[in-house]
Amino acid sequence: MGYSQLIDWFSCLDDYRATAKFIDEFGHGYVTFYGLLIIGRNAGMTGGDRRRLKWRTTNVVVNSKPITCITFDELCATLQRRLTLYSEGAKIEQS
């Protein structure tokens, strides 16, 4: 179901691209966007589920746009890593 919603959004954006409202919202020129599907928790996933999500992220595109599939736990871990990196970078820059 989530994948279908992303496909519908990509379709709407493609239709919307030729309107003045699109230019007002996103500006002139080519706009790059990506899909992100966030699902479930790591604890409920089997090895087969993980392989399936990785395969989809690697191999499935919609209108030449990638769709990344991750769990809520993966999103949290990624955001925590980036926050740590940026915080450490800011400390170094202030020194």
Biopython code that builds the backbone (N, CA, C, O; Angstrom):
import numpy as np
from Bio.PDB.StructureBuilder import StructureBuilder

atoms = [
    (1, "MET", "N", (0.820, -1.200, 0.000)),
    (1, "MET", "CA", (0.000, 0.000, 0.000)),
    (1, "MET", "C", (0.867, 1.269, 0.000)),
    (1, "MET", "O", (0.580, 2.210, -0.740)),
    (2, "GLY", "N", (1.918, 1.301, 0.819)),
    (2, "GLY", "CA", (2.785, 2.470, 0.865)),
    (2, "GLY", "C", (3.455, 2.741, -0.463)),
    (2, "GLY", "O", (3.593, 3.893, -0.874)),
    (3, "TYR", "N", (3.874, 1.672, -1.143)),
    (3, "TYR", "CA", (4.506, 1.824, -2.453)),
    (3, "TYR", "C", (3.534, 2.458, -3.447)),
    (3, "TYR", "O", (3.914, 3.332, -4.225)),
    (4, "SER", "N", (2.291, 2.015, -3.415)),
    (4, "SER", "CA", (1.276, 2.570, -4.322)),
    (4, "SER", "C", (1.054, 4.053, -4.059)),
    (4, "SER", "O", (0.838, 4.823, -4.994)),
    (5, "GLN", "N", (1.106, 4.457, -2.801)),
    (5, "GLN", "CA", (0.942, 5.876, -2.483)),
    (5, "GLN", "C", (2.097, 6.700, -3.052)),
    (5, "GLN", "O", (1.887, 7.794, -3.575)),
    (6, "LEU", "N", (3.315, 6.170, -2.948)),
    (6, "LEU", "CA", (4.456, 6.880, -3.535)),
    (6, "LEU", "C", (4.321, 6.992, -5.046)),
    (6, "LEU", "O", (4.608, 8.040, -5.625)),
    (7, "ILE", "N", (3.891, 5.930, -5.673)),
    (7, "ILE", "CA", (3.684, 5.954, -7.125)),
    (7, "ILE", "C", (2.636, 7.001, -7.487)),
    (7, "ILE", "O", (2.809, 7.738, -8.457)),
    (8, "ASP", "N", (1.555, 7.073, -6.720)),
    (8, "ASP", "CA", (0.524, 8.083, -6.963)),
    (8, "ASP", "C", (1.080, 9.496, -6.804)),
    (8, "ASP", "O", (0.763, 10.370, -7.611)),
    (9, "TRP", "N", (1.907, 9.742, -5.776)),
    (9, "TRP", "CA", (2.510, 11.059, -5.578)),
    (9, "TRP", "C", (3.435, 11.416, -6.723)),
    (9, "TRP", "O", (3.418, 12.550, -7.201)),
    (10, "PHE", "N", (4.241, 10.467, -7.171)),
    (10, "PHE", "CA", (5.127, 10.727, -8.313)),
    (10, "PHE", "C", (4.312, 11.080, -9.549)),
    (10, "PHE", "O", (4.685, 11.976, -10.306)),
    (11, "SER", "N", (3.208, 10.385, -9.755)),
    (11, "SER", "CA", (2.330, 10.663, -10.889)),
    (11, "SER", "C", (1.746, 12.073, -10.789)),
    (11, "SER", "O", (1.715, 12.808, -11.777)),
    (12, "CYS", "N", (1.286, 12.445, -9.602)),
    (12, "CYS", "CA", (0.722, 13.787, -9.407)),
    (12, "CYS", "C", (1.770, 14.868, -9.633)),
    (12, "CYS", "O", (1.493, 15.884, -10.271)),
    (13, "LEU", "N", (2.978, 14.649, -9.108)),
    (13, "LEU", "CA", (4.053, 15.623, -9.325)),
    (13, "LEU", "C", (4.380, 15.768, -10.801)),
    (13, "LEU", "O", (4.648, 16.871, -11.277)),
    (14, "ASP", "N", (4.360, 14.661, -11.523)),
    (14, "ASP", "CA", (4.638, 14.704, -12.955)),
    (14, "ASP", "C", (3.571, 15.513, -13.693)),
    (14, "ASP", "O", (3.896, 16.305, -14.578)),
    (15, "ASP", "N", (2.303, 15.319, -13.337)),
    (15, "ASP", "CA", (1.217, 16.096, -13.944)),
    (15, "ASP", "C", (1.310, 17.570, -13.559)),
    (15, "ASP", "O", (1.048, 18.450, -14.378)),
    (16, "TYR", "N", (1.679, 17.828, -12.326)),
    (16, "TYR", "CA", (1.737, 19.171, -11.756)),
    (16, "TYR", "C", (2.907, 19.983, -12.315)),
    (16, "TYR", "O", (2.884, 21.214, -12.296)),
    (17, "ARG", "N", (3.930, 19.279, -12.815)),
    (17, "ARG", "CA", (5.168, 19.905, -13.277)),
    (17, "ARG", "C", (4.927, 20.995, -14.332)),
    (17, "ARG", "O", (5.661, 21.983, -14.364)),
    (18, "ALA", "N", (3.936, 20.837, -15.176)),
    (18, "ALA", "CA", (3.703, 21.770, -16.282)),
    (18, "ALA", "C", (2.857, 22.983, -15.884)),
    (18, "ALA", "O", (2.431, 23.744, -16.753)),
    (19, "THR", "N", (2.610, 23.172, -14.587)),
    (19, "THR", "CA", (1.754, 24.273, -14.153)),
    (19, "THR", "C", (2.562, 25.436, -13.592)),
    (19, "THR", "O", (3.704, 25.270, -13.164)),
    (20, "ALA", "N", (1.950, 26.608, -13.603)),
    (20, "ALA", "CA", (2.593, 27.789, -13.014)),
    (20, "ALA", "C", (2.746, 27.615, -11.505)),
    (20, "ALA", "O", (3.713, 28.097, -10.917)),
    (21, "LYS", "N", (1.808, 26.937, -10.889)),
    (21, "LYS", "CA", (1.863, 26.698, -9.442)),
    (21, "LYS", "C", (3.110, 25.883, -9.070)),
    (21, "LYS", "O", (3.730, 26.135, -8.038)),
    (22, "PHE", "N", (3.470, 24.921, -9.901)),
    (22, "PHE", "CA", (4.678, 24.118, -9.658)),
    (22, "PHE", "C", (5.910, 25.017, -9.649)),
    (22, "PHE", "O", (6.772, 24.892, -8.779)),
    (23, "ILE", "N", (5.986, 25.920, -10.620)),
    (23, "ILE", "CA", (7.120, 26.847, -10.708)),
    (23, "ILE", "C", (7.139, 27.768, -9.492)),
    (23, "ILE", "O", (8.207, 28.062, -8.956)),
    (24, "ASP", "N", (5.948, 28.231, -9.044)),
    (24, "ASP", "CA", (5.869, 29.062, -7.846)),
    (24, "ASP", "C", (6.390, 28.310, -6.617)),
    (24, "ASP", "O", (7.082, 28.886, -5.778)),
    (25, "GLU", "N", (6.055, 27.032, -6.520)),
    (25, "GLU", "CA", (6.430, 26.224, -5.353)),
    (25, "GLU", "C", (7.889, 25.785, -5.390)),
    (25, "GLU", "O", (8.577, 25.846, -4.371)),
    (26, "PHE", "N", (8.373, 25.339, -6.559)),
    (26, "PHE", "CA", (9.687, 24.707, -6.654)),
    (26, "PHE", "C", (10.717, 25.490, -7.461)),
    (26, "PHE", "O", (11.896, 25.135, -7.465)),
    (27, "GLY", "N", (10.290, 26.541, -8.137)),
    (27, "GLY", "CA", (11.216, 27.334, -8.934)),
    (27, "GLY", "C", (11.345, 26.823, -10.359)),
    (27, "GLY", "O", (10.763, 25.802, -10.725)),
    (28, "HIS", "N", (12.122, 27.556, -11.159)),
    (28, "HIS", "CA", (12.343, 27.191, -12.555)),
    (28, "HIS", "C", (13.383, 26.084, -12.655)),
    (28, "HIS", "O", (14.152, 25.856, -11.721)),
    (29, "GLY", "N", (13.399, 25.415, -13.769)),
    (29, "GLY", "CA", (14.400, 24.378, -14.001)),
    (29, "GLY", "C", (13.934, 23.013, -13.523)),
    (29, "GLY", "O", (12.787, 22.821, -13.119)),
    (30, "TYR", "N", (14.856, 22.086, -13.585)),
    (30, "TYR", "CA", (14.546, 20.702, -13.236)),
    (30, "TYR", "C", (14.578, 20.519, -11.722)),
    (30, "TYR", "O", (15.495, 20.987, -11.047)),
    (31, "VAL", "N", (13.581, 19.843, -11.208)),
    (31, "VAL", "CA", (13.486, 19.572, -9.781)),
    (31, "VAL", "C", (13.785, 18.089, -9.561)),
    (31, "VAL", "O", (13.195, 17.225, -10.209)),
    (32, "THR", "N", (14.699, 17.808, -8.648)),
    (32, "THR", "CA", (15.044, 16.429, -8.323)),
    (32, "THR", "C", (14.342, 16.036, -7.035)),
    (32, "THR", "O", (14.402, 16.764, -6.043)),
    (33, "PHE", "N", (13.679, 14.894, -7.046)),
    (33, "PHE", "CA", (13.069, 14.393, -5.821)),
    (33, "PHE", "C", (13.203, 12.886, -5.773)),
    (33, "PHE", "O", (13.414, 12.223, -6.788)),
    (34, "TYR", "N", (13.076, 12.365, -4.568)),
    (34, "TYR", "CA", (13.253, 10.940, -4.308)),
    (34, "TYR", "C", (12.096, 10.449, -3.460)),
    (34, "TYR", "O", (11.398, 11.240, -2.825)),
    (35, "GLY", "N", (11.898, 9.145, -3.453)),
    (35, "GLY", "CA", (10.875, 8.544, -2.605)),
    (35, "GLY", "C", (11.506, 7.876, -1.402)),
    (35, "GLY", "O", (12.572, 7.268, -1.506)),
    (36, "LEU", "N", (10.847, 7.990, -0.263)),
    (36, "LEU", "CA", (11.303, 7.335, 0.955)),
    (36, "LEU", "C", (10.106, 6.643, 1.583)),
    (36, "LEU", "O", (9.125, 7.287, 1.951)),
    (37, "LEU", "N", (10.196, 5.328, 1.702)),
    (37, "LEU", "CA", (9.141, 4.533, 2.324)),
    (37, "LEU", "C", (9.662, 4.034, 3.660)),
    (37, "LEU", "O", (10.603, 3.241, 3.707)),
    (38, "ILE", "N", (9.053, 4.499, 4.750)),
    (38, "ILE", "CA", (9.466, 4.114, 6.097)),
    (38, "ILE", "C", (8.408, 3.163, 6.650)),
    (38, "ILE", "O", (7.229, 3.504, 6.750)),
    (39, "ILE", "N", (8.860, 1.964, 7.005)),
    (39, "ILE", "CA", (7.912, 0.941, 7.432)),
    (39, "ILE", "C", (8.380, 0.233, 8.695)),
    (39, "ILE", "O", (9.582, 0.055, 8.893)),
    (40, "GLY", "N", (7.474, -0.162, 9.529)),
    (40, "GLY", "CA", (7.700, -1.083, 10.635)),
    (40, "GLY", "C", (8.936, -0.844, 11.487)),
    (40, "GLY", "O", (9.585, 0.200, 11.422)),
    (41, "ARG", "N", (9.228, -1.858, 12.288)),
    (41, "ARG", "CA", (10.375, -1.847, 13.187)),
    (41, "ARG", "C", (11.289, -3.005, 12.840)),
    (41, "ARG", "O", (10.840, -3.987, 12.248)),
    (42, "ASN", "N", (12.547, -2.913, 13.192)),
    (42, "ASN", "CA", (13.501, -3.987, 12.915)),
    (42, "ASN", "C", (13.094, -5.302, 13.573)),
    (42, "ASN", "O", (13.254, -6.368, 12.977)),
    (43, "ALA", "N", (12.574, -5.237, 14.788)),
    (43, "ALA", "CA", (12.270, -6.450, 15.554)),
    (43, "ALA", "C", (11.269, -7.351, 14.839)),
    (43, "ALA", "O", (11.329, -8.570, 14.995)),
    (44, "GLY", "N", (10.373, -6.798, 14.078)),
    (44, "GLY", "CA", (9.361, -7.589, 13.406)),
    (44, "GLY", "C", (9.761, -8.110, 12.041)),
    (44, "GLY", "O", (8.958, -8.747, 11.359)),
    (45, "MET", "N", (10.995, -7.847, 11.635)),
    (45, "MET", "CA", (11.415, -8.219, 10.287)),
    (45, "MET", "C", (12.240, -9.498, 10.281)),
    (45, "MET", "O", (13.072, -9.725, 11.160)),
    (46, "THR", "N", (11.997, -10.314, 9.290)),
    (46, "THR", "CA", (12.789, -11.524, 9.085)),
    (46, "THR", "C", (13.935, -11.207, 8.119)),
    (46, "THR", "O", (13.983, -10.126, 7.532)),
    (47, "GLY", "N", (14.844, -12.153, 7.965)),
    (47, "GLY", "CA", (15.921, -11.986, 6.988)),
    (47, "GLY", "C", (15.375, -11.808, 5.591)),
    (47, "GLY", "O", (15.902, -11.019, 4.806)),
    (48, "GLY", "N", (14.314, -12.541, 5.276)),
    (48, "GLY", "CA", (13.677, -12.409, 3.961)),
    (48, "GLY", "C", (13.084, -11.035, 3.751)),
    (48, "GLY", "O", (13.161, -10.481, 2.654)),
    (49, "ASP", "N", (12.483, -10.471, 4.808)),
    (49, "ASP", "CA", (11.930, -9.116, 4.719)),
    (49, "ASP", "C", (13.034, -8.100, 4.419)),
    (49, "ASP", "O", (12.855, -7.208, 3.589)),
    (50, "ARG", "N", (14.176, -8.240, 5.098)),
    (50, "ARG", "CA", (15.291, -7.315, 4.897)),
    (50, "ARG", "C", (15.846, -7.410, 3.478)),
    (50, "ARG", "O", (16.148, -6.396, 2.849)),
    (51, "ARG", "N", (15.975, -8.646, 2.983)),
    (51, "ARG", "CA", (16.470, -8.834, 1.603)),
    (51, "ARG", "C", (15.503, -8.200, 0.604)),
    (51, "ARG", "O", (15.921, -7.572, -0.369)),
    (52, "ARG", "N", (14.231, -8.370, 0.855)),
    (52, "ARG", "CA", (13.203, -7.811, -0.041)),
    (52, "ARG", "C", (13.285, -6.286, -0.069)),
    (52, "ARG", "O", (13.236, -5.689, -1.144)),
    (53, "LEU", "N", (13.411, -5.639, 1.108)),
    (53, "LEU", "CA", (13.517, -4.176, 1.150)),
    (53, "LEU", "C", (14.784, -3.696, 0.458)),
    (53, "LEU", "O", (14.761, -2.718, -0.290)),
    (54, "LYS", "N", (15.898, -4.394, 0.715)),
    (54, "LYS", "CA", (17.162, -4.012, 0.065)),
    (54, "LYS", "C", (17.044, -4.167, -1.449)),
    (54, "LYS", "O", (17.508, -3.307, -2.198)),
    (55, "TRP", "N", (16.428, -5.254, -1.901)),
    (55, "TRP", "CA", (16.252, -5.472, -3.335)),
    (55, "TRP", "C", (15.412, -4.351, -3.931)),
    (55, "TRP", "O", (15.753, -3.816, -4.986)),
    (56, "ARG", "N", (14.319, -3.990, -3.266)),
    (56, "ARG", "CA", (13.461, -2.917, -3.783)),
    (56, "ARG", "C", (14.213, -1.597, -3.866)),
    (56, "ARG", "O", (14.110, -0.880, -4.862)),
    (57, "THR", "N", (14.969, -1.275, -2.823)),
    (57, "THR", "CA", (15.726, -0.023, -2.818)),
    (57, "THR", "C", (16.753, 0.000, -3.943)),
    (57, "THR", "O", (16.969, 1.038, -4.570)),
    (58, "THR", "N", (17.376, -1.128, -4.196)),
    (58, "THR", "CA", (18.424, -1.216, -5.211)),
    (58, "THR", "C", (17.866, -1.261, -6.633)),
    (58, "THR", "O", (18.474, -0.705, -7.548)),
    (59, "ASN", "N", (16.728, -1.908, -6.829)),
    (59, "ASN", "CA", (16.274, -2.234, -8.189)),
    (59, "ASN", "C", (15.009, -1.545, -8.677)),
    (59, "ASN", "O", (14.771, -1.516, -9.885)),
    (60, "VAL", "N", (14.195, -0.993, -7.801)),
    (60, "VAL", "CA", (12.915, -0.428, -8.248)),
    (60, "VAL", "C", (13.010, 1.094, -8.325)),
    (60, "VAL", "O", (13.388, 1.760, -7.362)),
    (61, "VAL", "N", (12.660, 1.622, -9.488)),
    (61, "VAL", "CA", (12.557, 3.062, -9.692)),
    (61, "VAL", "C", (11.173, 3.360, -10.257)),
    (61, "VAL", "O", (10.563, 2.519, -10.918)),
    (62, "VAL", "N", (10.693, 4.560, -9.989)),
    (62, "VAL", "CA", (9.408, 5.001, -10.509)),
    (62, "VAL", "C", (9.653, 6.299, -11.260)),
    (62, "VAL", "O", (10.095, 7.289, -10.676)),
    (63, "ASN", "N", (9.369, 6.292, -12.539)),
    (63, "ASN", "CA", (9.606, 7.465, -13.383)),
    (63, "ASN", "C", (11.058, 7.931, -13.254)),
    (63, "ASN", "O", (11.341, 9.126, -13.161)),
    (64, "SER", "N", (11.961, 6.962, -13.251)),
    (64, "SER", "CA", (13.407, 7.185, -13.130)),
    (64, "SER", "C", (13.839, 7.752, -11.783)),
    (64, "SER", "O", (14.956, 8.255, -11.663)),
    (65, "LYS", "N", (12.986, 7.682, -10.774)),
    (65, "LYS", "CA", (13.294, 8.175, -9.436)),
    (65, "LYS", "C", (13.453, 6.996, -8.484)),
    (65, "LYS", "O", (12.625, 6.085, -8.491)),
    (66, "PRO", "N", (14.513, 6.998, -7.658)),
    (66, "PRO", "CA", (14.694, 5.904, -6.700)),
    (66, "PRO", "C", (13.716, 6.009, -5.535)),
    (66, "PRO", "O", (13.272, 7.100, -5.177)),
    (67, "ILE", "N", (13.393, 4.878, -4.959)),
    (67, "ILE", "CA", (12.580, 4.825, -3.746)),
    (67, "ILE", "C", (13.375, 4.025, -2.720)),
    (67, "ILE", "O", (13.656, 2.844, -2.923)),
    (68, "THR", "N", (13.730, 4.673, -1.627)),
    (68, "THR", "CA", (14.456, 4.014, -0.553)),
    (68, "THR", "C", (13.458, 3.448, 0.443)),
    (68, "THR", "O", (12.520, 4.135, 0.846)),
    (69, "CYS", "N", (13.658, 2.196, 0.841)),
    (69, "CYS", "CA", (12.788, 1.528, 1.805)),
    (69, "CYS", "C", (13.579, 1.240, 3.069)),
    (69, "CYS", "O", (14.558, 0.495, 3.025)),
    (70, "ILE", "N", (13.175, 1.816, 4.194)),
    (70, "ILE", "CA", (13.856, 1.592, 5.465)),
    (70, "ILE", "C", (12.834, 1.432, 6.584)),
    (70, "ILE", "O", (11.657, 1.756, 6.424)),
    (71, "THR", "N", (13.309, 0.925, 7.721)),
    (71, "THR", "CA", (12.439, 0.815, 8.896)),
    (71, "THR", "C", (12.559, 2.095, 9.730)),
    (71, "THR", "O", (13.457, 2.910, 9.516)),
    (72, "PHE", "N", (11.631, 2.255, 10.687)),
    (72, "PHE", "CA", (11.705, 3.393, 11.603)),
    (72, "PHE", "C", (13.017, 3.346, 12.386)),
    (72, "PHE", "O", (13.634, 4.385, 12.620)),
    (73, "ASP", "N", (13.444, 2.156, 12.790)),
    (73, "ASP", "CA", (14.686, 2.014, 13.548)),
    (73, "ASP", "C", (15.892, 2.434, 12.721)),
    (73, "ASP", "O", (16.800, 3.078, 13.246)),
    (74, "GLU", "N", (15.922, 2.083, 11.441)),
    (74, "GLU", "CA", (17.018, 2.487, 10.562)),
    (74, "GLU", "C", (17.041, 4.001, 10.382)),
    (74, "GLU", "O", (18.110, 4.611, 10.362)),
    (75, "LEU", "N", (15.865, 4.605, 10.251)),
    (75, "LEU", "CA", (15.780, 6.056, 10.123)),
    (75, "LEU", "C", (16.325, 6.724, 11.382)),
    (75, "LEU", "O", (17.100, 7.677, 11.294)),
    (76, "CYS", "N", (15.928, 6.234, 12.541)),
    (76, "CYS", "CA", (16.382, 6.792, 13.816)),
    (76, "CYS", "C", (17.910, 6.680, 13.939)),
    (76, "CYS", "O", (18.575, 7.646, 14.313)),
    (77, "ALA", "N", (18.458, 5.509, 13.626)),
    (77, "ALA", "CA", (19.907, 5.301, 13.718)),
    (77, "ALA", "C", (20.654, 6.227, 12.760)),
    (77, "ALA", "O", (21.685, 6.791, 13.126)),
    (78, "THR", "N", (20.151, 6.386, 11.554)),
    (78, "THR", "CA", (20.789, 7.266, 10.566)),
    (78, "THR", "C", (20.775, 8.713, 11.046)),
    (78, "THR", "O", (21.785, 9.411, 10.949)),
    (79, "LEU", "N", (19.643, 9.162, 11.560)),
    (79, "LEU", "CA", (19.542, 10.537, 12.043)),
    (79, "LEU", "C", (20.441, 10.765, 13.250)),
    (79, "LEU", "O", (21.039, 11.833, 13.378)),
    (80, "GLN", "N", (20.546, 9.772, 14.144)),
    (80, "GLN", "CA", (21.433, 9.905, 15.307)),
    (80, "GLN", "C", (22.900, 9.994, 14.873)),
    (80, "GLN", "O", (23.659, 10.801, 15.409)),
    (81, "ARG", "N", (23.301, 9.152, 13.888)),
    (81, "ARG", "CA", (24.680, 9.211, 13.375)),
    (81, "ARG", "C", (24.981, 10.576, 12.779)),
    (81, "ARG", "O", (26.035, 11.156, 13.041)),
    (82, "ARG", "N", (24.064, 11.083, 11.984)),
    (82, "ARG", "CA", (24.294, 12.387, 11.339)),
    (82, "ARG", "C", (24.346, 13.514, 12.358)),
    (82, "ARG", "O", (25.173, 14.419, 12.243)),
    (83, "LEU", "N", (23.475, 13.466, 13.348)),
    (83, "LEU", "CA", (23.482, 14.488, 14.387)),
    (83, "LEU", "C", (24.808, 14.478, 15.135)),
    (83, "LEU", "O", (25.363, 15.534, 15.436)),
    (84, "THR", "N", (25.316, 13.283, 15.434)),
    (84, "THR", "CA", (26.614, 13.160, 16.100)),
    (84, "THR", "C", (27.724, 13.729, 15.225)),
    (84, "THR", "O", (28.577, 14.477, 15.702)),
    (85, "LEU", "N", (27.710, 13.371, 13.944)),
    (85, "LEU", "CA", (28.733, 13.883, 13.017)),
    (85, "LEU", "C", (28.694, 15.408, 12.941)),
    (85, "LEU", "O", (29.732, 16.064, 13.034)),
    (86, "TYR", "N", (27.508, 15.963, 12.772)),
    (86, "TYR", "CA", (27.388, 17.413, 12.650)),
    (86, "TYR", "C", (27.776, 18.102, 13.953)),
    (86, "TYR", "O", (28.398, 19.164, 13.928)),
    (87, "SER", "N", (27.416, 17.511, 15.087)),
    (87, "SER", "CA", (27.775, 18.094, 16.381)),
    (87, "SER", "C", (29.279, 18.091, 16.569)),
    (87, "SER", "O", (29.855, 19.084, 17.013)),
    (88, "GLU", "N", (29.926, 16.967, 16.229)),
    (88, "GLU", "CA", (31.386, 16.889, 16.340)),
    (88, "GLU", "C", (32.049, 17.867, 15.374)),
    (88, "GLU", "O", (33.040, 18.506, 15.730)),
    (89, "GLY", "N", (31.531, 17.992, 14.183)),
    (89, "GLY", "CA", (32.074, 18.935, 13.208)),
    (89, "GLY", "C", (31.961, 20.365, 13.690)),
    (89, "GLY", "O", (32.867, 21.172, 13.482)),
    (90, "ALA", "N", (30.851, 20.680, 14.333)),
    (90, "ALA", "CA", (30.662, 22.034, 14.857)),
    (90, "ALA", "C", (31.646, 22.323, 15.988)),
    (90, "ALA", "O", (32.147, 23.441, 16.101)),
    (91, "LYS", "N", (31.926, 21.319, 16.828)),
    (91, "LYS", "CA", (32.892, 21.505, 17.919)),
    (91, "LYS", "C", (34.285, 21.773, 17.359)),
    (91, "LYS", "O", (35.000, 22.640, 17.861)),
    (92, "ILE", "N", (34.671, 21.041, 16.330)),
    (92, "ILE", "CA", (35.980, 21.219, 15.712)),
    (92, "ILE", "C", (36.085, 22.603, 15.077)),
    (92, "ILE", "O", (37.112, 23.273, 15.188)),
    (93, "GLU", "N", (35.013, 23.019, 14.414)),
    (93, "GLU", "CA", (34.999, 24.318, 13.746)),
    (93, "GLU", "C", (35.103, 25.465, 14.747)),
    (93, "GLU", "O", (35.708, 26.494, 14.448)),
    (94, "GLN", "N", (34.517, 25.296, 15.936)),
    (94, "GLN", "CA", (34.539, 26.352, 16.956)),
    (94, "GLN", "C", (35.902, 26.435, 17.640)),
    (94, "GLN", "O", (36.224, 27.453, 18.254)),
    (95, "SER", "N", (36.698, 25.381, 17.541)),
    (95, "SER", "CA", (38.024, 25.375, 18.221)),
    (95, "SER", "C", (38.991, 26.326, 17.570)),
    (95, "SER", "O", (40.135, 26.442, 18.011)),
]
sb = StructureBuilder()
sb.init_structure("model")
sb.init_model(0)
sb.init_chain("A")
sb.init_seg("    ")
for serial, (resi, resn, name, xyz) in enumerate(atoms, 1):
    if name == "N":
        sb.init_residue(resn, " ", resi, " ")
    sb.init_atom(name, np.array(xyz, "f"), 0.0, 1.0, " ", f" {name:<3s}", serial, name[0])
structure = sb.get_structure()
